[in-house]
Amino acid sequence: MAANTSVTPVAVTAAGISALCTNSDFSDLREIKKQLLLIAGLTRERGLLHSSKWSAELAFSLPALPLAELQPPPPVTEEDAQDMDAYTLAKAYFDVKEYDRAAHFLHGCNSKKAYFLYMYSRYLSGEKKKDDETVDSLGPLEKGQVKNEALRELRVELSKKHQARELDGFGLYLYGVVLRKLDLVKEAIDVFVEATHVLPLHWGAWLELCNLITDKEMLKFLSLPDTWMKEFFLAHIYTELQLIEEALQKYQNLIDVGFSKSSYIVSQIAVAYHNIRDIDKALSIFNELRKQDPYRIENMDTFSNLLYVRRALKLNPRYLGAWTLMGHEYMEMKNTSAAIQAYRHAIEVNKRDYRAWYGLGQTYEILKMPFYCLYYYRRAHQLRPNDSRMLVALGECYEKLNQLVEAKKCYWRAYAVGDVEKMALVKLAKLHEQLTESEQAAQCYIKYIQDIYSCGEIVEHLEESTAFRYLAQYYFKCKLWDEASTCAQKCCAFNDTREEGKALLRQILQLRNQGETPTTEMPAPFFLPASLSANNTPTRRVSPLNLSSVTP
């Protein structure tokens, strides 16, 4: 790395924290240690405990500083002094997780530190309430509907401050977090990049940026500050993107310049070796790390899995469960080539392991190779003929290959054997729609709605609204005004179909006012084709829905 003159340490005022600069290289480790100790204190004061811990651990890995070179605490400004009592009280409440109470006493404070803690307390209060509601929710799909209600207000307030250029590095970090939580990914990335320029020492901003970068191309277009912290970021993101050779080279460079005692770097190297399936090397490094930091929690889940799988395979190389587990792990890490090898090992051990065949099908599905998927899903289905998951997976493969008749058979069979995910009928209905088989599509949607309400499950609103929308239009075309009106009213309960439901209700009212009479008889009975029925007999005709007592 190129040599560079070290930055002369200066006292950092509360108002000048955002102007804090760092070395562009590692030529002066003493200066870097001072910066790490400083940022550890600043993040701790603002309740950013994970960033504080990371900085403190990294500082600990460097040689101790003599007394004469220790950085004095930042001087207190007039604004800090005015807010001192409120900040001290609120920080005590914050530390015991009384976030609303902390925010109450910080309201109206003007110092940057107090303002950040005020906004951060409100954010964490919303997260805590969301978690409480999630625990009390009835089912997994409902849990996804629980939101942090504070996010929108925080975004509005932080946006105004951002436009007025009144946010320091910590404020920019929190603004980025709020944008990310609202799924505004592009805006969040821009703000996090800005935060790294304004306050390069804050690891939390770099880490948030890591979580939003999905490939190397995105990384190329980032305008990042020229600082030694960038090297830690690049090593971390290379590990996340499975660019293991580049990551290991970066970590080796960091060790060479003086961070050989960093437990963070050692654990990241162990994870990198785990990702390339060098199990012996990864275990050796983790064992050394345990001696150095025996109570460390980070990355111990990876160590635990390594211990299980290597020990299991050592005792019995033909132990099926270990190979399958390895395949699942590599799938989680999006390491498809390693996953394929692990699943193939499992099949070599036992050709009747449906999980390995199914796992191979999923892997090739990620690789967008539907013919391969079809082969492996068929093998899984042969081993588990009454498992609806295998049948739905097969149906999706046939659909991608435009073999729609076969896809319909799979979806109907999945429903007939007991569809655990309650999606087979919807997929079948959509296929009938695609083929303009309106009566069959209507029957599938009727069965779907009857099933979800009869078992009392909380269902995903998108599919429920899809069913009601189709049935409303179907009954309208059949001039069954009462049934069409009932389904249209149900559409009004969902955001994505509300306007269509209202428009259809207006049309029905207009036709009734014009004296248009409804059909007195239902259309001719319609059945699913006999070839699609589980026992080759047509299913019974389903009457129009009685939805008077049904609420979504």
N, C-alpha and C positions, 0 to 999 in steps of 0.2 A: 504494500500500500504506500502511496506517496507520502512523503514527510510533510509535516505542517507545523507551524508554530502553535504552541498551546495558548488557550484563552486565559487571560489573566483573571483570577477569581475576583468578583466584585460582590458587594452586598446587594441583595435583591430586595427591592421594596415590594409591598403588596401590589402596588399599582404597576410595577414593572415586571411582574412575573411573566407576562405574555411575551416580553422582549428577550427572554432568556435564550441564549445561544449555546450550542455545544460544539465540541471539536468535530472536524470532518474525518479524522482518523484516530488511531489509538496510540499516537506518539507520546501522550502524557497521561499515564494511568492514574496518577495522583489527582489531576484535574477531573478526570472522569469519575473517580470515587467521590470527590466533593460534590459533583453534580448529582450523583446517585443518592447521596445522603440528603442533599437538599430536596430533591423531588420526592424522596420517601416521606420526608416531613410534611411537604405541601399536600401530597395526596392523602396522607393520614388525617390532616386537619379538615379535609373536605369529605371524609368518610369513604374515600376510594381505597378500600383496604387491600384488595387484590393487587392493585398497581403498587401500593406502598410495600406490600410483601415482596413482590417481584424485584423492585428496586433495592430493597434492603438486602435480599439474598444475593443479588449481583454485587452489591457493595461489599458484602461480607467476604466474597471470594477474592477480593483484592487486598494487598498489604495494608496494615493499619497506618493511619496518618499520625505524625507527631502533633503534640498539642498546639504548637505554633501555627500549624497549617489547617486546623479545624475551622470549618466555615461557621461564622457567627449566625445566630438566627436572624431572619429578615426583620428590619426595624418596623415598628408599628406606626402606621400613618394616622392622620386625623380621622379619616373615615373608619379605620379599624378601631380606633379608640372609642368613637361614638357608638359603635355596634358591639363593643366587647362584652358587655353584660348579657345582651340578648344572644349573642353568638355562643358564649360559654354555657348558658342555660340550655339553649337549643341543642348544642352538641352533646350535652349530657343526655337529653331525651333521645336524640338520634342514636346514640350508642346503645341504648336499651330498646331500640326499634319502636319508639313512640313517635312515628313520623309526622302524623297530623299535629301532634302537640309541638314538635320542633318547628314545623312550618308556621304555626300560629304565632309563635314568639319571634320569628324572623321576618314576618310580614312588615314591609316598609324599610328594611335595612338597605343601606346604600353601598357598603363595601363589597368588593368583588367576591371575597371569601364567604361573607354572610349570604349574599344573593345566590351564589351557587348552592350552598347548603339548603337554602329555602326551596329552590327549584328541585333539587335532588330529593329532598324530603317528600315533596309532593309526588314526584315520579315513583319513589319507592312505596309510598302509601297506596298509590293506584295499583302497583304490582302485588302488594300484599293482599289487597281486597280481591284482586283477580284470582290469586291463588286460593283464597278462602272460598270463593264462589265455585272454583273448579273442583275443589274437594267435595263440595256439597252437590255438584251437578249429578244428573241421573245416569248419564251414559257417555261413552267416548266421543260421539258425534256432537253432543251438546257442549262438551268441554271446549271444543274448537270455536264455539260461538262466544265464549267469555272473553271480554276485552278489558284492557286498562282504560277506564273512563277518563282518566286525567290527561291522556296523551294529546288529544286535540287542543285542549286549552293551553297546555305547555308548548305545543308547536306554534300556536298563534303568538304567544308572548315572546318565545325565543326567536321567532322569525322577525319580529319587530326590532328586537335588540340586534339581531344579526344584520339587518338592513342598515341600521344606524351605526354599525361597526362598534358596538359596545360590549361584545362578547370576548372574554379572554380565552386562552387555550382550553381551560376547564369547561367554560360555558359552551364552546364549540363542540367539545366532546359530548356533552349532555344533549345538545341539539341534534347531533348525529345519531345518538342512541334513540331519541324520540322518533326521528325520521325513519330509522330502521324498523322500529316497532310498528310503525304505520305502513310498512312495506313500500316506502318510498326509497328504493334502493339506490337509484342514480343520484338523487339529491343527498342521501346519506353519505355515499362515497365521496362526493365533492366536499362535504363539510368535514369529514374525517381527514381528508388530505389537507384541508386548510388548517385543521387542528394540529396536525403533525408539523406544519410549517411554523405555526405560532408558538407551540410548546413541544418541541421535539422530544423532550425527556419523558413525556407521559406515555408509558407503555400501553395503558388502556386504549388510547386512540389507535395505536398501531395494531393492537390485537383485534379491535372491532373492524378495522380495515381488512385484516386477514380473513375474517369470517364472511366478508362480502365479495372477495375476489374468487371467481370460479374457474379461471383458466389463465394460462400464461399470457395470452393475448391481452386480456384485461390489464394484467400487471405491466405490460410494456407501455401502455398509454397513461400510466399514473405519473404525475409530476411530483416526485417526492423530494424532501429536503436532503441536502448533502450533509449527512451527520452520521456519526458512528452508530446511532440507534438504528439506522437504515439496514445495517448489516444483520442485526438481530431479527429485524422484520423479514428480510429476504430469506434468511435461514429457516424461519418459522413457516413462511408461506410456501417455500419449496417443499417442506415436509408435508404440508397439508395438500399440496397439489400432486403428491407422489413423484416429485422430481428429486428422487433420493440422492443421486450422485451429486447434484448441485448443492443439496442441503448439507450432506456430509462434508463437502469441501468447505462450505461457509463455516460450519461448526469447528472444523479442524483449524481454519484460519483464526477463529476467535480463541481457541485454546492456545495456539501458537503465540498470540499477542499478549497473553497473560491471564486468560479466564479459565485455566485448567481446573480450578477448584470450584467452579460454578456447578451446583447440583442441577440447576435448570438445564444447562447445556448438556451435561452428562445424560440426563433423562431423555432429552430430545434426541440425542444420538442413539440411545437404546430403542426408542420408538421407531426411528428411521431404519435401523437394522431389522426390527420386527416387521416393518412394512415390506422389506425385500426378502422376507422369509429366511433370514440368517438367524435362526433361532438360538444357536449356540452362542454367537457373538452378543445378541441382545440379552440373553440370560446372564452372561458373564458381566456385562456392563451394569445391569440391574442389581446383581449381587454386590458389586463394588459400591454402587450408589446406596444400597441398604446399610452398608458399613459406615459410609460417610454421613448419611442422614436417615437413621433407622425409623423415624416416625413420619417420614414424608408420605403424603397421600396422593399427590398428583402423579398420574400415569401408572398408579399401582394396579388399576384394573387390567392394563395391558400386561403387566408383570404376572398377575394372577392367571390370566388366560394362557400365557406362555408356559407357566409352571404346569398347568393342567394338561395341555396338549403335549408338550414334550415328554412329560412323565408318563402319560397314558400311552403314547406311542413307543416309548422305550420299553415299558413293561409288556406291551402287546402291539407290535407294528400293524396288526390286523384289526385294531380296535376301531370299529366303524364310526362310533359317535365322535371321536376326536377329529377324524378327517372331515366329517360333515360340519362340525363346529368351526373348523378352520375355514371351510368354504363360506359359511355364513359371515364370519368375521371379515374376510376379504371382500365380500359383497358390500358390507357396511362401509368399508374403506374405498369402495369403487375400484379395487384392484382386480379387474375381471380375469386377467390371465392367471393370476395366482388362485383365484376362486375356482376356475375351470380345472386346474391341476388337482386341487384338493378334492373336488367333487369326483373327479375321475379316479383318484385313489380310493375313495369310498366305494365306488362302483366295482373296482377291482376286488375289494374285500368282500362285497356282497352285492350281487347284481339285482337283488330284490329290495334294495333301499330306495323307496320312492322319493325320500327327501332329497337324495343326491340327484336323481333324474330331474325332479322338479326344480332344484337349484340350478342345474345346467340350463334348463329351459329359461329361467329368469335371467341368467347371465347373458344368454344369446339374445334375449329380448332387449336388454340394455344395449347390446351391440347392434341392434336393428337387423337381425338375421332371422326372419320369420320361418324359413324352411327348416333351419336347425332347431328353432324353438318347437316347431310342430313335432319333430321327431322325438325330442326329449319329453315334451308334455304327453305325447301318446304313450311312451313307456311308463311314465308316472301314472297315467290313467289306467293302464292295464294292471298295474299293481294295486291301485286304489279306485276301483270302478265306481264306487258310490261316494266319492269325495267331490263335493260340488266345486271346490277350488280348482281341482284339476280340469274339470269340465268347462268352467268359465274361462280358464287360461287357454284351453284348446279352442273354444269358440272365438276368442279374441284373435288367435293366430289365423284361424280360417277366415275371419273377417278381413284381416290385413292382406290375405292372399286372394281376396275376392271370391272365396268359395262359400257363398252365403247360405246355401242349402245346408251344408255341413255345419256351419256356424249356428243356424237355427236349431238343428238337432242337439247340439251340445248345450245350448242355453236352456232348451226345454227339458233335457235330461237333468241338468243341474237343478232346475226348479223341482222336478219330480222326486229327486233323491233327498231334497231338503236343503235349500240354498242357505248356507250359514251367513253369507254376507248380504243377502236380500237384494242382489243386483241382477240376477239372471233374467228375471221377467222384464226389467227395464231395458236391458240390452236386447232381449228378444223383441220387445215392442218397437224399439228404434229400428231394428232390422226390417220389421214389417212396414214401418213408416217409409223407410228407404225404398222398399219394393212396392209402395203404394197399395199395400194390403191393409186397408183402413179398418175393416171389421176385426181382423186378427189382432191388429195393434191395439184397438180399443179393448178387446177382451183381455189382453195381457196387462194393460194399465189398470183395468177393473180388478183383476186378480191381485195385482201388486198393492193397490190401495186397500183392498179387503184384508190382505195378509198383514200389512204393517199396522193396521188399526186393530185387528183381531188379537195380535200378540202384544199390543201396547208398547211397542218399541219407539224410542225417539229416533227419527230418521233424518237423513240429510235433506234439508228443505229444497235444494235444487232439484232433486229427482221427484220429490212429491209434487212440487209445483209443475214440473214437466208433465206428469201424469194428468193432473187436473186441467192443464191448458189443452192437452190433446183431446181429452174427453169432452171438455166444453165445446170445442170446435166440432167434434164428431157428432155430438147430440144436436148441435145447431144445424148442421147439414142435414140431419135426419128429421128436422123440424120437431124435435122433442123439447119444447120450450122450457118445461119445468126442470128437466134434467140438465139442460144446457145452462139454465139460470143458476141452478145450485152449484154446478162445477165452476161457473164464472165467478160466483161469490167466493168460493174457496181460493180462486186465483188471486183475489184481492188481498189475501192475507200474506202474500209473498212479494218481496220487492221486485223480483225479476219478471213477474207476471201480472202485477197490479194493474198497469195501464191497459194491458190486453183484456183483462177481466172486466174492467169498467167499460171499455169500448163495446165488448160483446153484450153486456147487460143493457147498454143504451140501444143497441141494434134489436135485441129481443123485445124491449119495451116498444120500440117504434113499430115493429112488425105486428105486435099484438094490438096496438092502437089502430093500425090499418086494417084490422080484422083478419089477419093471416091466421088460419086455424092450424093447430098442431096436428101431427100425425096421430091417428087413433090407435094404430097398431105399430108394434116394433118392426124394424126391418126383418127380413128373413133370418132365421137362426144362423149364426155363424160359429164355426168350430175351428180349432187348430187342425191342420192337416193330419190325417191319421198316421202318416209316417213319422210325425214328430212326437206323438204321444208315447208315453212310457210303455203302455201295453198294446199299442197299435189300435186303440179304440178311441173314437172322438171324445173330447171332454164335453161335459154337459154345458148347455147354454147358460150364460150368466145374465141375470136380470139387471136393469138399470140400477145404479147405486142409490141406496137410501142414505143420504148424508146429513139428514136433518139434525142428528145428534152428534155429528163428528166435528171436532175442532182440531186444527193443525197444532 
